[in-house]
Amino acid sequence: MRLLVGRIGKAHGILGEATIEVRTDDAATRFALGAVVETDSGKSLTVDSVRVHNGILLLGFEGIASRNDIEALRNTLLYADVDIDAPGEDDEDYHVLQLIGCVANLEDGSKFGEVSDVLNLPGQDVLAIKTEKGEVLVPFVHQLVPVVDIKGKIVMDMGTGTGILGILASMIGCGKMIGIDNDSWCYENAQENIEKNNIHNFEMILGDAGMLKSYPDTFDVFIANINRHILLADIKYYVKAMRRPSTLLLSGFYSEDIADLVQAASAQGLTLTMQTTKDNWAALCLQKK
């Protein structure tokens, strides 16, 4: 079956790389080197480079070598032939078409809305749920956020990306949410998602960990869904921005990175209280006492 697997975003750099809004549950296969995808106009594109930058998938295509060529393709939809009946690796595997139209209920059993789409973002799937008040985006994986009491708390989402975790925190009831990302594409998309979800207590900032100098001893909960190298380099800035007591939630890295991150956190006076892994992705919950 011909299915939507992604959308070309803005150009990244000057060498013809494109940011990709992933719309597939198997990006590693759909966008592997040599994979061929078809545009909504019927043109075939062959992937000749693949990498992830700040949680965003970047692709290069054969015959496209300039920023201008990528900008000409901006917002182009990408399709691939997918066997939706192929068995998954485990019983929890699903296909987007199996979820769309499903009713989403709250914990008390009352209807919240219906699933209208599934967005496949790095490290997590996100359900687009159509409610009486409009579309709401909800992460479709077990996150650490729901097990932390954030009601009325001041929360930082570092490396916000498209803002999904911060939006979820706002929906759960945090008092104030601040997000920081150094990528203008992420910043713009987060702003759009915040507005789309009618969130009014979420402030976005374009910048890096240096921006935290303006927020000493401020945050009750600090979320950072970034790769290990950035986490190791910037964790000292995170801790200075956290008040006592407070919680640090780290994710976006692999299981083999846990030991290094726990060691770095301990050096900053943090205590590990919880860790979880899934499909080699890992997350940590740490406390500043």
Secondary structure, DSSP 4 states (H G I P E B T S, - for coil): -EEEEEEEEEEETTTTEEEEEE--S-HHHHTSTT-EEEETTS-EEEEEEEEEETTEEEEEETT--SHHHHHHTTT-EEEEE--TTS--SSTT---HHHHTTPEEE-TTS-EEEEEEEEEEETTEEEEEEEETTEEEEEE-S--SGGGS--TT-EEEEES-TTSHHHHHHHHHT-SEEEEEES-HHHHHHHHHHHHHTT--SEEEEES-GGGGGGSTT-EEEEEEE--HHHHHHHHHHHHHHEEEEEEEEEEEEEGGGHHHHHHHHHHTT-EEEEEEEETTEEEEEEEE-
